Amino acid sequence: MAYTKFYHVLSFYLATLIAIYEFLLSVLPYILNPASILIAFADAFLDLYFRFCGLSPCTIELDEQTTMHFWSSNPRRSNKPDLLMLHGYGGNSKWQFMHQVGSLSRTFNLYVPDLLFFGKSYTKMSDRTEVFQAKCVAEGLRRLGVERFGVYSISYGGFVAYWLAAMYPEAVERLVIVSCGIGMTEEQKKDQLNKIGRSALKLLVPESAHDLRGLVNISMHKATPVKWVPDVVIRGFINVTYEKNRKQKLEMAEYLLREKADLNLPILTQETLIIWGDKDAVFPVNLAYELQRHLGPKSKISHPLCTQLLVYFQFISIIMACLALASSSDFVELLGSSQGCCIPQSYRDTKNRSFAFDIKPGEDDVIVVTKENFDTCNSAEPLYQFRGPVYIKALTPGTYYFTCSFAGHCVKGQKVAIHFEPSSNVLPSASPGPSPSSSASDESVAIEHLQI
């Protein structure tokens, strides 16, 4: 009896000591770096923001060894298309897509998973390949009842998305790949690592503020704001977003770096939009053209003229919106002025008579004008004016005339006319010069728009 009582008391104290020890380990990063508390609060705020956007967290046990965490639209709307968003090494799903979910959730049922070893997704299995990641994502979507979906992917997420599309062509409708090294040869990997001139592993899974600054400097064309962020805050961000499952993240990165080029990389059957920045220092833009040549006529490339870099944290939701809204027989085509950035990067969906402009507030605007004002570059009486990113749907067929109100831009030829037939399966042509002879009357220039 006394032995049993002693055993229970001892077990209680041991369990208490273990609990205290685990608690101290969990709060140690916050004690060593109080800025981690600020980042943790920001992470919690992102939780609330995702919920405000109509997304709910969901943890799915795929088997006894693997758990996938998703943010998914709740409730799921039958009149909205499904869109899967796959993040890269730049953080978990919340930090990667915090700028996009607000606008995209109005138009799509979103499914935003944490890839394995990011956020709350984890596996005890030793497989570190992007193929295994793709299988886990596909199984998670199946458990959620998602049968057909479009995919937007960036960086490491592009590797996963590519194999997801290759292995499940009946499920993946169309695909967006942004700045991804899929298809790189051994020689290209070696040359690129030499150009970076520092440990790629420390850039992908940073240990110090210096490492993270290096990642930002090579992955963003203009990283000036980061220069003013104190090191203590950056270290706090690393503690919150990179320390968990660091070993497994490093193993995945090592696999990517040493993986031999696949000489039999499958050719995707889906329509694929490839987006690259001409100043991309992580994955050179020539990789985009090589990927397009490999995929063939069902792929198109967007090589930004004005925004220059679309990588880890760039605002690209408009591109995804147009791609996912396109019908199976139509595609999204890049429009734009031949003389610069007055007309921001723009995208068009023919069947739905919709198009979008990625406008930089304060730097660009877009106005809709009559044919007469279009021809004479009169911007004083716009029918509509947009000063930020906007998705537009034309309510009637006809020609729509766009320019910007900034002095001198229109006369330099920076304007575009877009013509929509009443019923067409062919993408209309766009010209920055004189408008087509057929035009919509002022009364028929009717649009509905979603200001992003």
C-alpha positions as CSV (number, residue, x, y, z in Angstrom):
1,M,0.0,0.0,0.0
2,A,2.8,2.4,1.0
3,Y,4.7,1.4,-2.1
4,T,1.7,2.2,-4.3
5,K,1.2,5.6,-2.7
6,F,4.8,6.4,-3.1
7,Y,4.7,5.4,-6.8
8,H,1.7,7.7,-7.5
9,V,3.4,10.6,-5.7
10,L,6.6,10.1,-7.5
11,S,4.8,9.8,-10.9
12,F,2.9,13.0,-10.2
13,Y,6.1,15.0,-9.4
14,L,7.9,13.5,-12.4
15,A,5.0,14.4,-14.7
16,T,5.0,18.0,-13.3
17,L,8.7,18.4,-13.7
18,I,8.5,17.2,-17.3
19,A,5.6,19.6,-18.0
20,I,7.5,22.5,-16.6
21,Y,10.6,21.5,-18.6
22,E,8.6,21.4,-21.8
23,F,7.0,24.7,-21.1
24,L,10.4,26.3,-20.4
25,L,11.7,24.9,-23.7
26,S,8.7,26.4,-25.5
27,V,9.0,29.8,-24.0
28,L,12.8,29.9,-24.1
29,P,13.0,31.6,-27.6
30,Y,10.7,34.3,-26.3
31,I,12.8,34.9,-23.2
32,L,16.0,35.0,-25.2
33,N,14.4,37.3,-27.8
34,P,11.4,39.3,-26.6
35,A,10.7,40.3,-30.2
36,S,9.5,36.8,-30.8
37,I,6.5,37.7,-28.7
38,L,5.7,40.5,-31.2
39,I,6.0,38.0,-34.1
40,A,3.9,35.5,-32.3
41,F,1.2,38.1,-31.9
42,A,1.5,38.9,-35.6
43,D,1.1,35.2,-36.4
44,A,-2.0,35.1,-34.2
45,F,-3.4,38.2,-35.9
46,L,-2.9,36.4,-39.3
47,D,-5.0,33.6,-37.9
48,L,-7.8,36.0,-37.2
49,Y,-7.4,37.7,-40.6
50,F,-7.7,34.4,-42.4
51,R,-10.9,33.6,-40.5
52,F,-12.2,37.1,-41.3
53,C,-11.6,36.2,-45.0
54,G,-13.9,33.2,-44.6
55,L,-11.2,30.6,-44.2
56,S,-11.2,28.0,-41.4
57,P,-8.3,25.9,-40.1
58,C,-8.5,22.2,-40.6
59,T,-6.1,19.5,-39.5
60,I,-6.3,16.2,-41.5
61,E,-4.7,13.0,-40.3
62,L,-3.8,11.2,-43.6
63,D,-2.5,8.2,-41.7
64,E,-0.8,7.4,-38.4
65,Q,2.4,9.2,-39.5
66,T,1.3,12.2,-41.5
67,T,-0.8,15.2,-40.7
68,M,-1.7,18.0,-43.1
69,H,-3.0,21.4,-42.0
70,F,-5.2,23.4,-44.4
71,W,-6.9,26.8,-44.4
72,S,-10.1,26.3,-46.5
73,S,-13.1,28.3,-47.4
74,N,-16.0,27.7,-45.0
75,P,-18.7,27.5,-46.2
76,R,-17.8,26.3,-49.6
77,R,-19.8,28.0,-52.3
78,S,-20.9,25.9,-55.3
79,N,-20.9,29.0,-57.6
80,K,-17.2,29.6,-57.0
81,P,-14.2,27.8,-58.5
82,D,-11.8,26.0,-56.2
83,L,-8.2,27.3,-56.0
84,L,-5.3,25.6,-54.3
85,M,-2.4,27.9,-53.2
86,L,1.1,26.4,-52.5
87,H,3.7,28.4,-50.7
88,G,7.5,28.4,-50.9
89,Y,10.3,28.5,-48.4
90,G,9.4,32.1,-47.5
91,G,7.3,31.1,-44.5
92,N,4.2,29.1,-43.9
93,S,0.9,29.6,-45.8
94,K,-0.2,32.5,-43.7
95,W,2.9,34.6,-44.1
96,Q,3.2,33.8,-47.8
97,F,-0.3,34.6,-48.8
98,M,-1.5,37.2,-46.4
99,H,-1.7,39.8,-49.2
100,Q,-3.8,37.5,-51.5
101,V,-6.4,35.7,-49.5
102,G,-8.5,38.9,-48.9
103,S,-9.2,39.5,-52.5
104,L,-9.2,36.0,-53.8
105,S,-11.6,34.7,-51.1
106,R,-14.3,36.8,-52.7
107,T,-14.1,34.9,-56.0
108,F,-12.8,31.5,-55.1
109,N,-13.1,28.6,-52.6
110,L,-9.6,28.7,-51.3
111,Y,-7.5,25.8,-50.1
112,V,-4.2,26.9,-48.6
113,P,-2.2,24.1,-47.0
114,D,1.0,24.2,-44.9
115,L,3.4,22.0,-46.8
116,L,5.0,19.3,-44.7
117,F,7.3,20.6,-41.9
118,F,5.9,24.1,-42.4
119,G,3.2,25.5,-40.0
120,K,1.2,22.6,-38.5
121,S,1.9,20.0,-41.1
122,Y,4.2,17.1,-40.2
123,T,5.1,13.5,-41.1
124,K,7.2,10.9,-39.3
125,M,8.1,9.4,-42.7
126,S,11.6,9.9,-44.1
127,D,10.5,10.9,-47.7
128,R,11.6,14.4,-48.4
129,T,10.6,14.6,-52.1
130,E,8.2,17.1,-53.7
131,V,6.4,14.0,-55.1
132,F,5.5,12.9,-51.6
133,Q,4.4,16.5,-50.8
134,A,2.2,16.4,-53.8
135,K,0.6,13.1,-52.8
136,C,-0.1,14.4,-49.3
137,V,-1.7,17.6,-50.7
138,A,-3.8,15.6,-53.1
139,E,-5.0,13.2,-50.4
140,G,-5.8,16.2,-48.1
141,L,-8.0,17.8,-50.8
142,R,-9.7,14.4,-51.5
143,R,-10.6,14.2,-47.8
144,L,-12.0,17.7,-48.0
145,G,-14.2,16.7,-51.0
146,V,-12.4,18.8,-53.6
147,E,-12.4,17.0,-57.0
148,R,-11.3,19.7,-59.5
149,F,-9.3,22.8,-58.8
150,G,-6.8,25.3,-60.2
151,V,-3.4,25.7,-58.7
152,Y,-1.3,28.8,-57.9
153,S,2.3,28.0,-56.8
154,I,5.4,29.9,-56.0
155,S,9.0,28.9,-55.5
156,Y,9.2,25.5,-53.7
157,G,5.4,25.2,-54.1
158,G,6.0,25.2,-57.9
159,F,7.9,21.9,-57.6
160,V,5.0,20.4,-55.6
161,A,2.4,21.8,-58.0
162,Y,4.2,20.5,-61.1
163,W,4.1,16.9,-59.8
164,L,0.6,17.4,-58.5
165,A,-0.5,18.3,-62.0
166,A,1.5,15.5,-63.6
167,M,0.2,12.8,-61.3
168,Y,-3.4,14.0,-61.0
169,P,-4.3,15.4,-64.4
170,E,-8.0,14.7,-63.8
171,A,-8.0,16.9,-60.7
172,V,-5.8,19.8,-61.7
173,E,-7.6,22.1,-64.2
174,R,-5.0,24.7,-64.8
175,L,-1.8,25.9,-63.2
176,V,0.2,29.0,-62.4
177,I,3.9,28.6,-61.7
178,V,5.8,31.7,-60.3
179,S,9.6,31.7,-60.1
180,C,10.4,28.1,-59.7
181,G,13.5,26.1,-60.6
182,I,11.7,23.0,-61.9
183,G,13.7,21.5,-64.7
184,M,17.1,23.0,-63.8
185,T,20.1,21.0,-65.0
186,E,23.1,20.1,-62.8
187,E,25.2,22.7,-64.5
188,Q,22.6,25.4,-64.1
189,K,22.3,24.6,-60.3
190,K,26.1,24.7,-59.9
191,D,26.4,28.0,-61.8
192,Q,23.5,29.6,-59.9
193,L,24.9,28.6,-56.5
194,N,28.3,30.0,-57.5
195,K,26.6,33.3,-58.4
196,I,24.8,33.5,-55.0
197,G,28.2,33.0,-53.4
198,R,27.0,31.8,-50.0
199,S,25.4,28.8,-48.4
200,A,22.1,28.1,-50.1
201,L,20.9,26.1,-47.1
202,K,21.4,29.1,-44.8
203,L,19.4,31.3,-47.2
204,L,16.5,28.8,-47.5
205,V,16.5,28.0,-43.7
206,P,18.1,31.1,-42.2
207,E,19.7,30.9,-38.8
208,S,20.6,34.6,-38.3
209,A,19.4,38.0,-39.3
210,H,22.3,38.2,-41.7
211,D,21.0,35.0,-43.5
212,L,17.4,36.3,-43.7
213,R,18.6,39.6,-45.1
214,G,20.6,37.8,-47.7
215,L,17.4,35.8,-48.7
216,V,15.4,39.0,-49.0
217,N,18.1,40.8,-51.0
218,I,18.3,38.1,-53.7
219,S,14.6,37.3,-53.8
220,M,13.3,40.9,-53.9
221,H,14.3,43.5,-56.5
222,K,13.8,46.3,-54.0
223,A,14.3,45.3,-50.4
224,T,14.9,48.8,-49.0
225,P,12.3,48.6,-46.2
226,V,14.0,45.5,-44.8
227,K,17.2,47.5,-44.2
228,W,15.4,49.4,-41.5
229,V,14.1,46.4,-39.6
230,P,16.2,45.8,-36.4
231,D,18.1,42.5,-36.2
232,V,16.2,41.6,-33.0
233,V,12.9,41.7,-34.9
234,I,14.3,39.6,-37.7
235,R,15.6,37.0,-35.2
236,G,12.2,36.9,-33.6
237,F,10.7,36.1,-37.0
238,I,13.2,33.3,-37.5
239,N,12.4,31.9,-34.1
240,V,8.7,31.8,-34.8
241,T,8.7,30.6,-38.5
242,Y,11.9,28.7,-39.0
243,E,13.0,27.0,-35.8
244,K,10.2,24.4,-35.8
245,N,11.2,21.4,-37.8
246,R,14.4,23.1,-38.9
247,K,16.2,19.7,-39.3
248,Q,13.5,18.4,-41.7
249,K,13.4,21.7,-43.7
250,L,17.1,21.4,-44.2
251,E,16.8,17.8,-45.3
252,M,14.2,18.9,-48.0
253,A,16.5,21.7,-49.2
254,E,19.4,19.4,-49.3
255,Y,17.4,16.9,-51.4
256,L,16.4,19.7,-53.9
257,L,20.0,20.8,-54.2
258,R,21.5,17.4,-54.8
259,E,18.6,16.0,-56.8
260,K,19.7,15.1,-60.3
261,A,17.9,16.7,-63.2
262,D,15.0,14.6,-64.5
263,L,15.6,14.0,-68.1
264,N,12.1,12.6,-68.5
265,L,10.3,15.5,-66.8
266,P,6.6,14.9,-67.7
267,I,4.9,17.3,-70.1
268,L,1.8,18.7,-68.4
269,T,-1.6,18.5,-70.2
270,Q,-3.1,21.5,-68.3
271,E,-3.0,25.1,-69.5
272,T,-0.1,26.6,-67.6
273,L,0.8,30.3,-67.0
274,I,4.5,30.8,-66.1
275,I,5.3,34.1,-64.3
276,W,8.8,35.3,-63.9
277,G,10.6,38.6,-63.0
278,D,13.3,39.9,-65.3
279,K,15.4,40.8,-62.3
280,D,15.0,37.4,-60.6
281,A,18.3,36.6,-58.9
282,V,17.2,33.2,-57.5
283,F,15.9,31.6,-60.7
284,P,17.2,33.3,-63.8
285,V,14.5,34.3,-66.3
286,N,15.9,32.0,-69.0
287,L,14.5,29.1,-66.9
288,A,11.0,30.4,-67.6
289,Y,11.6,30.2,-71.4
290,E,13.1,26.7,-71.1
291,L,10.1,25.5,-69.1
292,Q,7.7,27.0,-71.7
293,R,9.5,25.2,-74.5
294,H,9.3,22.0,-72.6
295,L,5.6,22.3,-71.9
296,G,4.7,23.4,-75.4
297,P,1.7,25.3,-76.8
298,K,-0.5,24.9,-73.7
299,S,1.8,27.1,-71.7
300,K,2.2,30.9,-71.8
301,I,4.8,33.0,-70.1
302,S,4.3,36.4,-68.4
303,H,7.6,38.3,-68.4
304,P,6.8,41.5,-66.4
305,L,7.9,44.7,-68.0
306,C,7.0,47.0,-65.2
307,T,6.7,45.1,-62.0
308,Q,10.1,43.6,-62.7
309,L,10.0,40.9,-60.0
310,L,7.2,38.5,-59.0
311,V,8.7,36.3,-56.3
312,Y,8.1,35.6,-52.6
313,F,6.0,38.5,-51.5
314,Q,4.7,40.1,-54.7
315,F,1.1,41.0,-55.2
316,I,-0.1,38.6,-57.9
317,S,-3.7,37.8,-57.0
318,I,-5.1,39.4,-60.2
319,I,-3.1,37.0,-62.3
320,M,-4.5,34.1,-60.5
321,A,-8.0,35.4,-60.6
322,C,-8.0,35.7,-64.4
323,L,-6.4,32.3,-64.8
324,A,-8.9,30.5,-62.6
325,L,-11.9,32.2,-64.1
326,A,-10.9,31.3,-67.6
327,S,-12.9,28.5,-69.3
328,S,-11.2,25.3,-70.4
329,S,-11.1,26.6,-74.0
330,D,-9.9,30.1,-73.2
331,F,-6.6,31.3,-71.7
332,V,-5.2,34.4,-70.0
333,E,-3.0,36.6,-72.2
334,L,-0.7,39.3,-71.1
335,L,-1.6,42.7,-72.5
336,G,0.4,45.9,-72.2
337,S,1.9,49.0,-73.7
338,S,5.0,48.7,-75.8
339,Q,6.4,51.9,-74.3
340,G,6.5,51.3,-70.6
341,C,4.5,51.2,-67.4
342,C,1.7,53.7,-67.8
343,I,-0.7,50.9,-68.6
344,P,0.1,48.5,-65.7
345,Q,0.5,44.7,-66.3
346,S,-3.0,43.5,-67.4
347,Y,-4.7,40.2,-68.0
348,R,-7.7,39.1,-69.9
349,D,-10.3,36.3,-69.9
350,T,-12.1,36.2,-73.3
351,K,-15.2,34.2,-72.6
352,N,-16.1,36.0,-69.4
353,R,-15.3,39.4,-71.0
354,S,-13.0,40.1,-68.0
355,F,-9.6,41.7,-67.5
356,A,-7.5,43.1,-64.8
357,F,-4.8,45.7,-64.1
358,D,-2.1,45.4,-61.5
359,I,-1.9,49.1,-60.6
360,K,0.7,50.5,-58.2
361,P,-1.1,53.1,-56.1
362,G,0.6,56.4,-56.4
363,E,2.6,55.4,-59.4
364,D,0.0,54.4,-62.0
365,D,-3.7,54.7,-62.6
366,V,-6.0,53.4,-65.3
367,I,-9.0,55.3,-66.7
368,V,-11.8,54.2,-69.1
369,V,-12.5,56.8,-71.8
370,T,-14.6,57.2,-74.9
371,K,-13.2,56.5,-78.4
372,E,-12.9,60.2,-79.1
373,N,-11.0,60.9,-75.9
374,F,-8.9,57.9,-76.5
375,D,-7.9,59.1,-79.9
376,T,-7.2,62.7,-78.7
377,C,-5.6,61.6,-75.3
378,N,-8.1,63.6,-73.4
379,S,-8.1,62.3,-69.8
380,A,-10.2,65.1,-68.3
381,E,-13.5,63.2,-68.5
382,P,-12.9,59.6,-67.6
383,L,-15.9,57.2,-67.5
384,Y,-14.1,55.2,-64.8
385,Q,-10.9,55.7,-62.9
386,F,-8.9,53.1,-60.9
387,R,-6.0,54.0,-58.6
388,G,-5.2,50.5,-57.3
389,P,-5.3,46.8,-58.5
390,V,-8.7,46.1,-60.0
391,Y,-10.5,43.2,-61.6
392,I,-13.0,44.3,-64.3
393,K,-15.8,42.5,-66.1
394,A,-17.4,44.0,-69.2
395,L,-21.2,43.8,-69.1
396,T,-21.6,44.3,-72.8
397,P,-19.6,43.4,-75.9
398,G,-17.7,46.2,-77.7
399,T,-14.5,48.0,-77.5
400,Y,-13.2,49.4,-74.2
401,Y,-10.6,52.1,-74.2
402,F,-8.0,52.4,-71.5
403,T,-5.2,54.9,-70.8
404,C,-3.9,56.7,-67.7
405,S,-4.4,60.3,-66.5
406,F,-0.7,61.0,-65.8
407,A,0.5,63.9,-67.9
408,G,2.3,62.9,-71.1
409,H,1.7,59.1,-70.9
410,C,-1.1,58.8,-73.4
411,V,0.6,60.9,-76.1
412,K,3.6,58.5,-75.9
413,G,1.3,55.7,-77.0
414,Q,0.7,54.2,-73.6
415,K,-2.9,53.2,-74.0
416,V,-4.8,50.0,-74.9
417,A,-8.1,49.2,-76.6
418,I,-9.7,45.8,-75.9
419,H,-12.5,44.5,-78.1
420,F,-15.0,41.8,-77.1
421,E,-17.3,40.2,-79.6
422,P,-20.8,39.1,-78.5
423,S,-19.6,35.5,-78.6
424,S,-16.1,34.5,-79.3
425,N,-13.7,31.7,-78.5
426,V,-10.7,33.5,-79.9
427,L,-8.7,36.0,-77.9
428,P,-9.1,39.5,-79.3
429,S,-6.1,41.6,-80.2
430,A,-4.9,44.4,-78.1
431,S,-3.1,47.5,-79.4
432,P,-1.5,50.4,-77.6
433,G,-2.1,52.5,-80.7
434,P,-5.2,53.5,-82.6
435,S,-8.4,51.8,-81.7
436,P,-10.4,49.4,-83.9
437,S,-13.0,50.8,-86.1
438,S,-15.9,49.1,-84.3
439,S,-16.6,50.6,-81.0
440,A,-19.1,50.5,-78.2
441,S,-21.3,53.5,-77.7
442,D,-20.8,55.5,-74.6
443,E,-24.0,54.0,-73.2
444,S,-22.7,50.4,-73.8
445,V,-19.5,50.9,-71.9
446,A,-20.7,49.2,-68.8
447,I,-18.5,47.4,-66.4
448,E,-18.6,45.9,-63.0
449,H,-15.4,45.9,-61.0
450,L,-13.8,44.6,-58.0
451,Q,-11.2,47.0,-56.5
452,I,-8.5,44.8,-54.9
